[in-house]
Amino acid sequence: MMTTYQISIANALKLGSKLQSSEGVNYKTWLTHPNGDIQNIRRDSAEVVCEKKKEYLIFGEVSGIRWKDV
């Protein structure tokens, strides 16, 4: 079961946002929305969304993780 916050991340991905992250000690995660806005999100919540919804996501792109076009 995902929290309301995690569902909001998944919904943003469905609407065309991309999940991006940095690497290293100060690992950060954020959503880049289609209008160019950037929203910082919690890393642990992003990890849960990626685990629970992995069959709907495309990983490994330079521009970030995105929802599969259905």
C-alpha positions in Angstrom: 0.0 0.0 0.0 1.3 3.4 -0.9 0.8 6.6 1.0 -1.0 9.6 -0.4 2.3 11.3 -1.0 3.7 8.3 -2.9 0.5 8.1 -5.0 0.9 11.8 -5.8 4.4 11.1 -7.2 3.0 8.2 -9.3 0.2 10.5 -10.6 2.8 13.1 -11.6 4.7 10.5 -13.5 1.4 9.4 -15.3 0.9 13.1 -16.3 4.3 13.3 -18.0 6.7 14.3 -15.2 10.1 12.6 -15.0 11.8 11.4 -11.8 15.4 12.3 -11.6 18.2 11.9 -9.0 21.7 12.7 -8.2 24.3 10.2 -7.0 26.7 10.2 -4.1 26.5 11.0 -0.4 24.0 13.8 -0.9 21.7 11.7 -3.1 18.7 13.9 -4.0 15.5 13.1 -6.0 13.1 15.4 -7.8 10.4 15.5 -10.3 10.7 17.6 -13.5 7.2 18.5 -14.6 6.3 19.0 -18.3 6.0 22.8 -17.7 9.6 22.9 -16.5 8.9 23.2 -12.8 11.0 21.2 -10.5 9.7 19.6 -7.3 12.0 18.1 -4.7 10.7 14.8 -3.3 11.7 12.4 -0.6 14.1 9.7 -1.7 12.5 7.0 0.3 9.1 7.7 -1.2 10.6 7.8 -4.7 12.1 4.3 -4.1 8.7 2.9 -2.9 7.0 4.3 -6.1 9.7 2.7 -8.3 9.4 -0.6 -6.5 5.6 -0.8 -6.5 5.1 0.6 -10.0 8.2 -0.8 -11.8 6.2 -2.6 -14.5 4.8 0.8 -15.5 8.0 2.7 -15.5 10.9 3.1 -18.0 14.3 3.2 -16.3 17.8 4.0 -17.6 17.1 7.0 -19.7 19.4 10.0 -19.4 16.4 12.3 -18.9 15.0 10.4 -15.9 12.5 7.7 -15.0 9.2 8.1 -16.8 5.8 6.4 -17.0 5.4 4.0 -20.0 3.1 5.2 -22.7 0.2 2.8 -22.7 
